[in-house]
């Protein structure tokens, strides 16, 4: 199969409309061709393409920022002789100055298929700026490694943030090219938009979203593999809790734990409460000691979520429900356990981080309600999931 970047580099006819235009690139470390050449280098080698500027999202164009919520500065790239504008530094929306640097922007971002991944919001902000300034946007499409499944509640009105670009569920099931189509329609943008489509992507075929013959490159420093991408729609919620999500270990956002939990008891309680939410994966008790971040240098008991191997079932695995169930099990085992981490999350000062992540308080309230059962959360989430499946239908390409 071919990603959008590969088709553009290989096909001179696809590039022809860029001839004579000033071209910018919005990219990150996973923006590579099939032979692992970074997209900036590959596009710069095409005679018809005049790269005038580049943009980097959270963690930077080259992925230089390891931890979460660390800003990147603008800089000048001496190799390509262009300015590189940060969209996760002094600003998150493109400035008038940066928008004046190009005529067409190519967006080549590997997404994880989850609403909270900030590249979706960066895509929205760039689309809005391009509509305002009369610029063209081309998305060089890439696979959604989490595939087509939908899960989670739709972001509630008034809960928009840098990790909540628009009313969609946690696991949205769109590619970035498809997401751009939906965002343009949802926000009523009038603009020139084009998707350089993939060829041969099979979201329900081998790999269930991520092609087995393609090397995985971290799109952000703590996104090390496909298992993480599959689990992320659940494990990302841990950022708003006191539990470690595995930052400071070699398997971040695939596990959870703390020094003061009994992982075996948690797993047993999860199996008792809602065994149907544990299907399609394997939970394994582990011990780990983070080298940085939460519980640094403390021995933690925890659970590793394995959405991989022969037991993995792509259609049944439900990471959002699984992680919600884990939080509820911890609270049930210890009603006084301090789950919620109160700190400014993605520049949201007044709202609880866990609620910002989930696009509203409904999931936290379910966790805290000792009498609420699995069916009660299904009653909240299932209508939203059905609604989103209908909403996204017109924007699917593949």
VOPAGU-2260 file (C-alpha; in pm, 1 decimal, decimal comma):
REM VOPAGU-2260
SITE   aa  ch    i         X         Y         Z
SITE  UNK   A    0       0,0       0,0       0,0
SITE  UNK   A    1     101,1     363,4     -31,7
SITE  UNK   A    2      58,4     652,0     210,8
SITE  UNK   A    3     -25,9     999,9      82,1
SITE  UNK   A    4     332,8    1120,6     110,9
SITE  UNK   A    5     461,4     828,9     -98,6
SITE  UNK   A    6     211,2     893,4    -374,5
SITE  UNK   A    7     294,4    1265,0    -385,0
SITE  UNK   A    8     669,9    1207,2    -400,8
SITE  UNK   A    9     639,2     936,3    -666,7
SITE  UNK   A   10     375,2    1096,8    -892,4
SITE  UNK   A   11     478,9    1410,3   -1078,3
SITE  UNK   A   12     122,5    1469,6   -1198,9
SITE  UNK   A   13      -3,5    1487,6    -840,8
SITE  UNK   A   14     259,1    1753,9    -769,2
SITE  UNK   A   15     186,9    1961,4   -1077,5
SITE  UNK   A   16     -61,6    2201,9    -905,7
SITE  UNK   A   17     216,0    2294,4    -660,5
SITE  UNK   A   18     446,0    2421,9    -934,7
SITE  UNK   A   19     521,2    2790,0    -878,6
SITE  UNK   A   20     356,2    2793,2    -533,3
SITE  UNK   A   21     515,4    2854,5    -196,5
SITE  UNK   A   22     462,2    2531,9      -5,7
SITE  UNK   A   23     466,9    2472,2     369,3
SITE  UNK   A   24     470,7    2141,6     554,9
SITE  UNK   A   25     309,2    2057,7     889,1
SITE  UNK   A   26     477,4    1742,1    1013,6
SITE  UNK   A   27     633,1    1553,6    1303,7
SITE  UNK   A   28     879,8    1263,8    1357,0
SITE  UNK   A   29     649,7     997,2    1208,8
SITE  UNK   A   30     612,6    1197,7     887,6
SITE  UNK   A   31     829,4     964,6     682,3
SITE  UNK   A   32     813,6     791,6     345,9
SITE  UNK   A   33     813,0     415,1     297,3
SITE  UNK   A   34    1194,6     418,9     301,6
SITE  UNK   A   35    1192,8     625,8     625,9
SITE  UNK   A   36    1300,4     954,4     468,3
SITE  UNK   A   37    1144,8    1243,8     658,7
SITE  UNK   A   38     874,5    1414,7     453,9
SITE  UNK   A   39    1051,1    1751,0     470,6
SITE  UNK   A   40    1361,3    1601,0     311,9
SITE  UNK   A   41    1163,9    1398,5      56,6
SITE  UNK   A   42     951,2    1693,8     -55,7
SITE  UNK   A   43    1252,7    1924,0     -72,1
SITE  UNK   A   44    1410,0    1685,1    -322,9
SITE  UNK   A   45    1117,1    1733,0    -566,8
SITE  UNK   A   46    1209,0    2000,9    -818,6
SITE  UNK   A   47     850,6    2124,5    -855,2
SITE  UNK   A   48     804,5    2186,7    -483,7
SITE  UNK   A   49     933,4    2508,0    -329,7
SITE  UNK   A   50     933,2    2447,0      46,0
SITE  UNK   A   51     904,5    2793,0     201,4
SITE  UNK   A   52     826,3    2706,4     563,8
SITE  UNK   A   53     749,5    2423,8     803,3
SITE  UNK   A   54     529,2    2386,3    1109,2
SITE  UNK   A   55     560,5    2154,9    1407,5
SITE  UNK   A   56     276,2    2039,4    1638,2
SITE  UNK   A   57     310,4    1929,3    2001,8
SITE  UNK   A   58     651,9    1771,7    2068,2
SITE  UNK   A   59     798,4    1953,6    1766,4
SITE  UNK   A   60     872,2    1890,6    1400,1
SITE  UNK   A   61    1154,1    1652,5    1491,8
SITE  UNK   A   62    1008,3    1526,9    1821,6
SITE  UNK   A   63    1254,3    1697,8    2049,9
SITE  UNK   A   64    1025,3    1736,1    2354,1
SITE  UNK   A   65     991,4    1414,4    2554,2
SITE  UNK   A   66     736,2    1494,5    2823,2
SITE  UNK   A   67     378,3    1615,6    2788,1
SITE  UNK   A   68     284,8    1986,6    2783,5
SITE  UNK   A   69     640,0    2105,9    2708,1
SITE  UNK   A   70     650,8    2393,5    2461,0
SITE  UNK   A   71     865,3    2414,1    2149,1
SITE  UNK   A   72    1012,5    2738,8    2016,9
SITE  UNK   A   73    1021,0    2865,4    1659,1
SITE  UNK   A   74    1356,8    2819,2    1489,3
SITE  UNK   A   75    1534,4    2843,4    1155,5
SITE  UNK   A   76    1628,2    2524,8     970,0
SITE  UNK   A   77    1972,1    2588,9     816,6
SITE  UNK   A   78    1966,9    2273,0     604,2
SITE  UNK   A   79    1650,9    2370,3     415,3
SITE  UNK   A   80    1691,1    2746,3     467,8
SITE  UNK   A   81    1335,6    2790,1     599,3
SITE  UNK   A   82    1161,7    2909,4     915,3
SITE  UNK   A   83    1000,5    2642,8    1133,7
SITE  UNK   A   84     696,3    2770,5    1323,0
SITE  UNK   A   85     585,0    2601,6    1643,0
SITE  UNK   A   86     216,0    2536,8    1695,6
SITE  UNK   A   87     280,6    2430,4    2052,4
SITE  UNK   A   88     478,9    2717,0    2196,9
SITE  UNK   A   89     392,9    3082,9    2233,9
SITE  UNK   A   90      91,9    3015,1    2009,7
SITE  UNK   A   91    -125,1    2719,2    1920,6
SITE  UNK   A   92    -302,9    2883,3    1631,7
SITE  UNK   A   93    -101,9    2992,9    1327,7
SITE  UNK   A   94     -17,7    3363,5    1327,6
SITE  UNK   A   95     -69,7    3606,1    1040,1
SITE  UNK   A   96     307,4    3610,1     988,9
SITE  UNK   A   97     335,7    3234,5     959,3
SITE  UNK   A   98      31,9    3213,4     730,7
SITE  UNK   A   99     188,4    3472,4     499,4
SITE  UNK   A  100     484,5    3239,7     441,1
SITE  UNK   A  101     307,8    2999,2     203,0
SITE  UNK   A  102      33,4    2950,0     -55,1
SITE  UNK   A  103     -34,3    2578,1       2,2
SITE  UNK   A  104      27,4    2378,9     317,4
SITE  UNK   A  105      79,2    2003,3     313,9
SITE  UNK   A  106     -28,0    1832,8     638,1
SITE  UNK   A  107     141,3    1500,5     699,7
SITE  UNK   A  108      60,3    1394,7    1057,0
SITE  UNK   A  109      28,5    1040,6    1188,1
SITE  UNK   A  110    -272,4    1034,4    1420,8
SITE  UNK   A  111    -363,9     773,0    1683,7
SITE  UNK   A  112    -738,0     773,7    1617,6
SITE  UNK   A  113    -825,1     936,4    1949,6
SITE  UNK   A  114    -998,8    1272,7    2009,5
SITE  UNK   A  115    -756,8    1384,1    2276,2
SITE  UNK   A  116    -448,9    1351,9    2055,1
SITE  UNK   A  117    -365,5    1717,1    1997,6
SITE  UNK   A  118    -285,8    1684,1    1627,0
SITE  UNK   A  119    -660,2    1687,9    1557,8
SITE  UNK   A  120    -693,6    2029,3    1721,3
SITE  UNK   A  121    -386,3    2152,2    1534,5
SITE  UNK   A  122    -551,3    2034,7    1211,6
SITE  UNK   A  123    -866,9    2226,5    1301,0
SITE  UNK   A  124    -676,3    2546,7    1381,0
SITE  UNK   A  125    -478,1    2526,7    1056,9
SITE  UNK   A  126    -794,8    2469,9     853,6
SITE  UNK   A  127    -960,7    2771,1    1014,0
SITE  UNK   A  128    -655,7    2989,7     954,6
SITE  UNK   A  129    -629,5    2871,4     593,4
SITE  UNK   A  130    -995,8    2954,0     531,8
SITE  UNK   A  131    -944,9    3300,2     678,8
SITE  UNK   A  132    -629,4    3371,4     477,7
SITE  UNK   A  133    -735,5    3208,4     150,8
SITE  UNK   A  134    -471,8    2933,8     163,0
SITE  UNK   A  135    -497,3    2581,5      23,8
SITE  UNK   A  136    -464,3    2274,8     246,0
SITE  UNK   A  137    -358,8    1931,4     128,3
SITE  UNK   A  138    -367,2    1642,7     375,6
SITE  UNK   A  139    -125,6    1363,1     288,3
SITE  UNK   A  140    -331,1    1083,3     434,8
SITE  UNK   A  141    -209,5     812,5     670,5
SITE  UNK   A  142    -374,1     512,4     839,8
SITE  UNK   A  143    -569,6     529,2    1160,8
SITE  UNK   A  144    -382,9     262,7    1362,5
SITE  UNK   A  145    -686,1     213,0    1588,2
SITE  UNK   A  146    -897,8     134,7    1281,2
SITE  UNK   A  147   -1268,2     203,6    1237,1
SITE  UNK   A  148   -1421,6     111,6    1578,1
SITE  UNK   A  149   -1602,5     391,9    1765,1
SITE  UNK   A  150   -1609,0     425,8    2141,6
SITE  UNK   A  151   -1685,7     681,8    2409,5
SITE  UNK   A  152   -1916,2     972,9    2472,5
SITE  UNK   A  153   -1925,9    1272,2    2240,4
SITE  UNK   A  154   -1756,1    1584,5    2374,6
SITE  UNK   A  155   -2015,7    1802,3    2545,3
SITE  UNK   A  156   -2087,3    2162,2    2447,8
SITE  UNK   A  157   -1870,2    2401,1    2645,7
SITE  UNK   A  158   -1595,1    2143,4    2700,9
SITE  UNK   A  159   -1390,4    2228,3    2392,2
SITE  UNK   A  160   -1016,2    2248,3    2458,8
SITE  UNK   A  161    -680,9    2178,1    2296,3
SITE  UNK   A  162    -754,3    1809,0    2363,8
SITE  UNK   A  163   -1115,2    1842,5    2252,5
SITE  UNK   A  164   -1137,0    2001,3    1909,8
SITE  UNK   A  165   -1501,0    1927,0    1835,0
SITE  UNK   A  166   -1799,0    1705,8    1932,2
SITE  UNK   A  167   -1672,2    1356,5    1855,5
SITE  UNK   A  168   -1625,6    1044,8    2071,5
SITE  UNK   A  169   -1292,6     942,5    2220,4
SITE  UNK   A  170   -1225,7     683,0    1950,1
SITE  UNK   A  171   -1344,3     838,5    1623,6
SITE  UNK   A  172   -1234,7     590,8    1354,8
SITE  UNK   A  173   -1132,7     848,3    1090,6
SITE  UNK   A  174    -808,2     915,3     907,6
SITE  UNK   A  175    -669,6    1269,5     918,8
SITE  UNK   A  176    -785,5    1329,4     562,4
SITE  UNK   A  177   -1137,0    1221,2     655,4
SITE  UNK   A  178   -1122,1    1421,3     977,7
SITE  UNK   A  179   -1038,2    1733,2     778,5
SITE  UNK   A  180   -1345,7    1679,0     561,2
SITE  UNK   A  181   -1566,1    1647,9     869,5
SITE  UNK   A  182   -1414,5    1951,7    1043,7
SITE  UNK   A  183   -1465,2    2169,5     734,8
SITE  UNK   A  184   -1829,5    2066,6     718,5
SITE  UNK   A  185   -1891,3    2093,2    1092,7
SITE  UNK   A  186   -1744,7    2442,6    1121,5
SITE  UNK   A  187   -1878,5    2562,8     785,2
SITE  UNK   A  188   -1539,3    2653,9     641,3
SITE  UNK   A  189   -1514,2    2784,4     285,7
SITE  UNK   A  190   -1175,4    2679,2     155,7
SITE  UNK   A  191    -967,3    2484,0     -94,5
SITE  UNK   A  192    -906,3    2140,9      57,4
SITE  UNK   A  193    -759,8    1827,9     -94,9
SITE  UNK   A  194    -673,7    1482,5      35,8
SITE  UNK   A  195    -388,8    1289,8    -123,3
SITE  UNK   A  196    -547,9     954,5     -54,8
SITE  UNK   A  197    -376,4     632,8      42,8
SITE  UNK   A  198    -381,0     342,5    -196,0
SITE  UNK   A  199    -458,7      -3,4     -63,9
SITE  UNK   A  200    -537,8      79,7     298,6
SITE  UNK   A  201    -757,2    -191,6     450,9
SITE  UNK   A  202    -885,3     -76,7     790,0
SITE  UNK   A  203   -1037,1    -419,7     855,0
SITE  UNK   A  204    -757,4    -616,6     690,7
SITE  UNK   A  205    -429,0    -747,4     836,6
SITE  UNK   A  206    -310,4    -515,2    1111,1
SITE  UNK   A  207    -663,4    -380,1    1168,9
SITE  UNK   A  208    -569,2     -27,9    1069,3
SITE  UNK   A  209    -190,7     -34,4    1073,2
SITE  UNK   A  210     -42,4    -216,8     770,2
SITE  UNK   A  211     183,3    -502,1     878,7
SITE  UNK   A  212     447,7    -417,7     619,8
SITE  UNK   A  213     497,5     -60,3     747,0
SITE  UNK   A  214     750,8      29,2    1016,9
SITE  UNK   A  215     606,0     209,4    1320,2
SITE  UNK   A  216     766,0     546,3    1398,4
SITE  UNK   A  217     666,0     724,0    1720,8
SITE  UNK   A  218     435,4    1015,1    1625,6
SITE  UNK   A  219     506,5    1148,0    1974,4
SITE  UNK   A  220     776,2    1032,2    2216,4
SITE  UNK   A  221     542,4     822,4    2433,0
SITE  UNK   A  222     367,9     647,3    2143,0
SITE  UNK   A  223     611,5     359,2    2094,6
SITE  UNK   A  224     404,3      92,5    1919,3
SITE  UNK   A  225      68,9     -17,4    1778,6
SITE  UNK   A  226     -38,0    -173,5    2109,1
SITE  UNK   A  227     -16,5     170,4    2266,3
SITE  UNK   A  228    -221,9     320,0    1982,1
SITE  UNK   A  229    -493,7      61,1    2037,5
SITE  UNK   A  230    -503,4     113,1    2415,1
SITE  UNK   A  231    -464,2     491,6    2407,0
SITE  UNK   A  232    -835,4     581,6    2394,7
SITE  UNK   A  233    -850,7     439,0    2746,5
SITE  UNK   A  234    -505,5     487,8    2895,2
SITE  UNK   A  235    -493,3     856,8    2802,2
SITE  UNK   A  236    -753,4     914,7    3075,1
SITE  UNK   A  237    -485,0     822,7    3329,7
SITE  UNK   A  238    -320,4    1159,1    3265,1
SITE  UNK   A  239    -601,7    1310,7    3469,6
SITE  UNK   A  240    -555,4    1067,3    3759,0
SITE  UNK   A  241    -299,1    1004,5    4031,8
SITE  UNK   A  242    -218,0     667,0    3874,5
SITE  UNK   A  243      91,8     629,1    3659,9
SITE  UNK   A  244      20,7     577,2    3290,1
SITE  UNK   A  245     370,2     435,9    3247,8
SITE  UNK   A  246     555,6     754,5    3158,8
SITE  UNK   A  247     910,4     695,0    3270,3
SITE  UNK   A  248     891,6     329,8    3163,6
SITE  UNK   A  249     955,7     162,5    2828,9
SITE  UNK   A  250     581,7      92,3    2775,8
SITE  UNK   A  251     401,9     422,7    2838,0
SITE  UNK   A  252      24,5     442,5    2793,1
SITE  UNK   A  253     -10,7      65,5    2779,3
SITE  UNK   A  254     -29,5      17,2    3154,7
SITE  UNK   A  255    -144,5     172,7    3479,3
SITE  UNK   A  256     -49,9     143,3    3842,5
SITE  UNK   A  257      64,1     303,0    4167,0
SITE  UNK   A  258     257,7     207,3    4480,7
SITE  UNK   A  259     -60,8     169,9    4683,0
SITE  UNK   A  260    -288,5     -48,0    4467,6
SITE  UNK   A  261    -329,8    -426,1    4460,1
SITE  UNK   A  262    -332,6    -507,1    4088,5
SITE  UNK   A  263    -459,3    -862,8    4134,6
SITE  UNK   A  264    -751,5    -738,8    4338,8
SITE  UNK   A  265    -824,0    -469,3    4078,8
SITE  UNK   A  266    -828,8    -722,8    3793,5
SITE  UNK   A  267   -1053,3    -955,3    3994,6
SITE  UNK   A  268   -1296,0    -671,7    4068,2
SITE  UNK   A  269   -1301,1    -572,9    3700,7
SITE  UNK   A  270   -1381,4    -929,6    3603,3
SITE  UNK   A  271   -1660,9    -940,8    3860,4
SITE  UNK   A  272   -1817,2    -607,1    3759,2
SITE  UNK   A  273   -1808,6    -625,7    3378,0
SITE  UNK   A  274   -1624,5    -922,5    3224,3
SITE  UNK   A  275   -1771,5    -834,1    2883,2
SITE  UNK   A  276   -1556,2    -519,7    2876,6
SITE  UNK   A  277   -1235,2    -720,6    2913,2
SITE  UNK   A  278   -1274,9    -926,9    2597,3
SITE  UNK   A  279   -1034,3    -900,4    2305,5
SITE  UNK   A  280    -719,9    -840,5    2513,8
SITE  UNK   A  281    -517,7    -978,9    2803,7
SITE  UNK   A  282    -455,3    -803,5    3135,8
SITE  UNK   A  283    -129,4    -891,6    3308,9
SITE  UNK   A  284     -18,9    -794,7    3658,8
SITE  UNK   A  285     316,3    -614,4    3653,8
SITE  UNK   A  286     559,0    -425,9    3874,3
SITE  UNK   A  287     735,8    -114,9    3747,8
SITE  UNK   A  288     937,8     181,3    3872,6
SITE  UNK   A  289     901,7     504,5    3670,5
SITE  UNK   A  290    1228,8     688,0    3609,7
SITE  UNK   A  291    1040,8    1018,1    3578,1
SITE  UNK   A  292     689,1    1160,5    3606,4
SITE  UNK   A  293     428,9    1029,6    3853,5
SITE  UNK   A  294     562,5     799,8    4130,2
SITE  UNK   A  295     919,2     851,7    4012,7
SITE  UNK   A  296    1161,1     594,8    4163,4
SITE  UNK   A  297     875,9     421,7    4348,8
SITE  UNK   A  298     785,7      57,2    4297,3
SITE  UNK   A  299     434,7      40,2    4150,6
SITE  UNK   A  300     198,1    -253,3    4122,9
SITE  UNK   A  301      -5,9    -231,9    3808,1
SITE  UNK   A  302    -175,6    -379,0    3504,0
SITE  UNK   A  303     -40,6    -409,1    3150,1
SITE  UNK   A  304    -305,2    -407,2    2875,5
SITE  UNK   A  305    -206,3    -635,0    2586,3
SITE  UNK   A  306    -413,1    -557,4    2276,2
SITE  UNK   A  307    -189,7    -775,3    2064,4
SITE  UNK   A  308    -107,1   -1134,9    1985,0
SITE  UNK   A  309    -350,2   -1417,8    1903,8
SITE  UNK   A  310    -598,8   -1317,2    2175,0
SITE  UNK   A  311    -652,0    -968,2    2032,0
SITE  UNK   A  312    -996,7    -911,2    1883,3
SITE  UNK   A  313   -1020,1    -578,6    1703,7
SITE  UNK   A  314   -1398,9    -559,1    1697,5
SITE  UNK   A  315   -1448,2    -652,9    2062,4
SITE  UNK   A  316   -1165,2    -466,7    2237,8
SITE  UNK   A  317   -1302,7    -161,7    2423,6
SITE  UNK   A  318   -1016,0      40,3    2576,4
SITE  UNK   A  319   -1230,3     332,4    2693,7
SITE  UNK   A  320   -1469,2     107,5    2887,4
SITE  UNK   A  321   -1184,2    -108,8    3014,6
SITE  UNK   A  322    -998,9     186,0    3165,5
SITE  UNK   A  323   -1317,2     332,1    3311,2
SITE  UNK   A  324   -1383,2      -6,2    3469,9
SITE  UNK   A  325   -1033,3     -13,1    3620,9
SITE  UNK   A  326   -1089,8     325,3    3786,2
SITE  UNK   A  327   -1423,9     211,1    3920,8
SITE  UNK   A  328   -1266,3    -108,3    4058,6
SITE  UNK   A  329    -997,7      90,3    4240,4
SITE  UNK   A  330   -1258,5     321,0    4389,1
SITE  UNK   A  331   -1477,5      25,4    4489,6
SITE  UNK   A  332   -1186,3    -145,0    4665,6
SITE  UNK   A  333   -1101,2     178,5    4846,1
SITE  UNK   A  334   -1377,0     439,9    4855,4
SITE  UNK   A  335   -1133,0     703,3    4984,0
SITE  UNK   A  336    -872,4     650,8    4711,5
SITE  UNK   A  337    -767,5     987,2    4565,3
SITE  UNK   A  338    -807,0     917,0    4194,8
SITE  UNK   A  339    -835,0    1263,1    4043,6
SITE  UNK   A  340    -526,3    1472,1    3979,4
SITE  UNK   A  341    -602,5    1844,4    4018,0
SITE  UNK   A  342    -364,1    2049,0    3801,5
SITE  UNK   A  343    -382,1    2279,6    3495,8
SITE  UNK   A  344    -420,5    2040,9    3203,4
SITE  UNK   A  345    -347,7    2174,9    2854,9
SITE  UNK   A  346    -396,2    2530,1    2984,1
SITE  UNK   A  347    -738,0    2459,3    3133,0
SITE  UNK   A  348    -718,4    2619,8    3477,6
SITE  UNK   A  349   -1074,5    2592,3    3606,6
SITE  UNK   A  350   -1179,8    2239,9    3509,7
SITE  UNK   A  351   -1074,7    1903,9    3650,1
SITE  UNK   A  352    -820,2    1742,0    3418,4
SITE  UNK   A  353   -1007,7    1411,7    3398,0
SITE  UNK   A  354   -1322,5    1593,1    3284,5
SITE  UNK   A  355   -1128,4    1795,2    3025,5
SITE  UNK   A  356    -988,7    1472,6    2883,7
SITE  UNK   A  357   -1334,4    1314,5    2863,2
SITE  UNK   A  358   -1506,0    1622,8    2727,2
SITE  UNK   A  359   -1740,4    1649,7    3023,8
SITE  UNK   A  360   -1802,4    1509,0    3374,1
SITE  UNK   A  361   -2028,8    1214,1    3290,7
SITE  UNK   A  362   -1763,0     943,0    3308,5
SITE  UNK   A  363   -1619,1    1068,7    3638,4
SITE  UNK   A  364   -1966,9    1078,1    3788,3
SITE  UNK   A  365   -2020,3     716,9    3679,9
SITE  UNK   A  366   -1693,1     612,7    3844,1
SITE  UNK   A  367   -1783,8     794,3    4165,8
SITE  UNK   A  368   -2139,6     658,3    4182,6
SITE  UNK   A  369   -2107,7     337,2    4385,9
SITE  UNK   A  370   -2446,6     213,6    4268,1
SITE  UNK   A  371   -2382,6     271,8    3895,5
SITE  UNK   A  372   -2321,8     -44,9    3693,1
SITE  UNK   A  373   -2179,9    -122,2    3350,9
SITE  UNK   A  374   -2523,0     -95,6    3189,2
SITE  UNK   A  375   -2552,1     261,9    3316,0
SITE  UNK   A  376   -2235,2     367,2    3132,6
SITE  UNK   A  377   -2349,9     184,4    2820,2
SITE  UNK   A  378   -2675,9     380,4    2841,1
SITE  UNK   A  379   -2476,0     703,8    2829,6
SITE  UNK   A  380   -2219,1     609,3    2567,7
SITE  UNK   A  381   -2400,8     380,3    2323,5
SITE  UNK   A  382   -2638,8     647,2    2184,1
SITE  UNK   A  383   -2341,9     878,6    2124,3
SITE  UNK   A  384   -2151,3     602,0    1948,2
SITE  UNK   A  385   -2446,6     526,6    1719,8
SITE  UNK   A  386   -2491,6     897,2    1647,0
SITE  UNK   A  387   -2125,0     941,0    1553,9
SITE  UNK   A  388   -2134,9     637,0    1326,9
SITE  UNK   A  389   -2413,3     807,4    1134,6
SITE  UNK   A  390   -2246,2    1150,7    1140,9
SITE  UNK   A  391   -1912,6    1033,2    1003,6
SITE  UNK   A  392   -2054,1     817,1     721,7
SITE  UNK   A  393   -2049,6    1088,6     454,9
SITE  UNK   A  394   -1684,1    1172,3     520,5
SITE  UNK   A  395   -1530,8     826,7     485,7
SITE  UNK   A  396   -1294,4     783,5     193,3
SITE  UNK   A  397   -1186,6     422,4     230,6
